[in-house]
Amino acid sequence: MELMIVLVIIGIMSAVGIVMFGGQVEKAKIAVTKANFRNVHKFLVVEFFKCQIDSSEIIFNTHKCSDSNPPSISLIGSYLTSKLRIKNPYKTSSSAISSNPCTLGTVSITSPSTGAYSLNYYSSLAKKITTTHIGTTWVPVKISVNNIWTPVNTGCKNTWKKVKVTANNIWTPINP
């Protein structure tokens, strides 16, 4: 009888432990994916910053900052895969860099416009995609010199008075 009670207690404890452990594995995989996302973001910001500092730099082993075209997504993905060697926590035999933001355990890199990059990762627990954007020196900027200023009546009148400033200031209280 005592042996049966001991077996029942051990069975209950192991069942509770398995349920708790099962949730921890998923949370750990999500935490690794988030860490990969942050590391890739920081790494890309540093690489692109090299071009802002010195246009003669070479980033991602082969891309010249002086090139008129931004680095391709495939070049960036290949470089990150070989340089950082981060792995997908859901499938450790594959890379953690992808082009699809919905692939579990990966950081996807896309280019929504010339010279701009988006990093994404999908959280299965939150059921959402987290995104961050990186602008580079290759983002085209339009600058116009034809500014037209329209006066706006605010209803306030400002009167400016020239004041002589000396080292001997005397403050006089005034009544409004």
Contacts in CASP RR format, 6 or more apart in sequence:
PFRMAT RR
TARGET T0000
AUTHOR 0000-0000-0000
METHOD contacts of the structure
MODEL  1
MELMIVLVIIGIMSAVGIVMFGGQVEKAKIAVTKANFRNVHKFLVVEFFK
CQIDSSEIIFNTHKCSDSNPPSISLIGSYLTSKLRIKNPYKTSSSAISSN
PCTLGTVSITSPSTGAYSLNYYSSLAKKITTTHIGTTWVPVKISVNNIWT
PVNTGCKNTWKKVKVTANNIWTPINP
26 124 0 8 1.000
26 125 0 8 1.000
27 125 0 8 1.000
28 89 0 8 1.000
29 89 0 8 1.000
29 90 0 8 1.000
29 105 0 8 1.000
30 123 0 8 1.000
30 124 0 8 1.000
30 125 0 8 1.000
32 89 0 8 1.000
32 105 0 8 1.000
33 89 0 8 1.000
33 96 0 8 1.000
33 104 0 8 1.000
33 105 0 8 1.000
33 106 0 8 1.000
33 107 0 8 1.000
33 121 0 8 1.000
33 123 0 8 1.000
34 121 0 8 1.000
34 123 0 8 1.000
36 86 0 8 1.000
36 96 0 8 1.000
36 105 0 8 1.000
36 107 0 8 1.000
36 121 0 8 1.000
37 107 0 8 1.000
37 119 0 8 1.000
37 121 0 8 1.000
37 130 0 8 1.000
37 132 0 8 1.000
39 84 0 8 1.000
39 86 0 8 1.000
40 80 0 8 1.000
40 84 0 8 1.000
40 86 0 8 1.000
40 97 0 8 1.000
40 107 0 8 1.000
40 109 0 8 1.000
40 119 0 8 1.000
41 119 0 8 1.000
41 132 0 8 1.000
41 134 0 8 1.000
43 80 0 8 1.000
43 83 0 8 1.000
43 84 0 8 1.000
44 76 0 8 1.000
44 117 0 8 1.000
44 119 0 8 1.000
44 134 0 8 1.000
45 134 0 8 1.000
47 59 0 8 1.000
47 60 0 8 1.000
48 59 0 8 1.000
48 134 0 8 1.000
48 135 0 8 1.000
48 136 0 8 1.000
48 137 0 8 1.000
50 57 0 8 1.000
50 59 0 8 1.000
50 65 0 8 1.000
51 57 0 8 1.000
51 59 0 8 1.000
51 65 0 8 1.000
51 136 0 8 1.000
51 137 0 8 1.000
52 137 0 8 1.000
54 65 0 8 1.000
55 65 0 8 1.000
55 66 0 8 1.000
55 137 0 8 1.000
56 64 0 8 1.000
56 65 0 8 1.000
56 66 0 8 1.000
57 64 0 8 1.000
57 65 0 8 1.000
58 64 0 8 1.000
58 65 0 8 1.000
59 65 0 8 1.000
59 71 0 8 1.000
60 71 0 8 1.000
60 75 0 8 1.000
60 76 0 8 1.000
60 79 0 8 1.000
61 79 0 8 1.000
62 75 0 8 1.000
63 71 0 8 1.000
63 75 0 8 1.000
65 137 0 8 1.000
69 138 0 8 1.000
70 111 0 8 1.000
70 114 0 8 1.000
70 115 0 8 1.000
70 136 0 8 1.000
70 138 0 8 1.000
73 99 0 8 1.000
73 109 0 8 1.000
73 110 0 8 1.000
73 111 0 8 1.000
73 117 0 8 1.000
76 109 0 8 1.000
76 117 0 8 1.000
77 97 0 8 1.000
77 109 0 8 1.000
80 86 0 8 1.000
80 97 0 8 1.000
80 109 0 8 1.000
81 95 0 8 1.000
81 97 0 8 1.000
86 95 0 8 1.000
86 96 0 8 1.000
86 97 0 8 1.000
86 107 0 8 1.000
87 93 0 8 1.000
87 94 0 8 1.000
87 95 0 8 1.000
87 96 0 8 1.000
88 94 0 8 1.000
88 95 0 8 1.000
88 96 0 8 1.000
88 103 0 8 1.000
88 104 0 8 1.000
88 105 0 8 1.000
88 106 0 8 1.000
89 96 0 8 1.000
89 105 0 8 1.000
90 104 0 8 1.000
90 105 0 8 1.000
91 105 0 8 1.000
95 106 0 8 1.000
96 105 0 8 1.000
96 106 0 8 1.000
96 107 0 8 1.000
97 106 0 8 1.000
97 107 0 8 1.000
97 108 0 8 1.000
97 109 0 8 1.000
98 106 0 8 1.000
98 107 0 8 1.000
98 108 0 8 1.000
99 108 0 8 1.000
99 109 0 8 1.000
99 110 0 8 1.000
100 106 0 8 1.000
100 108 0 8 1.000
101 108 0 8 1.000
101 110 0 8 1.000
101 120 0 8 1.000
101 121 0 8 1.000
101 122 0 8 1.000
101 129 0 8 1.000
101 131 0 8 1.000
102 122 0 8 1.000
102 129 0 8 1.000
103 122 0 8 1.000
104 122 0 8 1.000
104 124 0 8 1.000
105 121 0 8 1.000
105 122 0 8 1.000
106 121 0 8 1.000
107 119 0 8 1.000
107 120 0 8 1.000
107 121 0 8 1.000
108 119 0 8 1.000
108 120 0 8 1.000
108 121 0 8 1.000
109 117 0 8 1.000
109 118 0 8 1.000
109 119 0 8 1.000
110 117 0 8 1.000
110 118 0 8 1.000
110 120 0 8 1.000
111 117 0 8 1.000
111 118 0 8 1.000
112 118 0 8 1.000
112 133 0 8 1.000
113 139 0 8 1.000
114 138 0 8 1.000
114 139 0 8 1.000
114 140 0 8 1.000
115 135 0 8 1.000
115 136 0 8 1.000
115 138 0 8 1.000
115 139 0 8 1.000
116 133 0 8 1.000
116 134 0 8 1.000
116 135 0 8 1.000
116 136 0 8 1.000
116 139 0 8 1.000
117 133 0 8 1.000
117 134 0 8 1.000
117 135 0 8 1.000
117 136 0 8 1.000
118 131 0 8 1.000
118 132 0 8 1.000
118 133 0 8 1.000
118 134 0 8 1.000
119 131 0 8 1.000
119 132 0 8 1.000
119 133 0 8 1.000
119 134 0 8 1.000
120 129 0 8 1.000
120 130 0 8 1.000
120 131 0 8 1.000
121 129 0 8 1.000
121 130 0 8 1.000
122 128 0 8 1.000
122 129 0 8 1.000
122 130 0 8 1.000
123 129 0 8 1.000
123 130 0 8 1.000
END
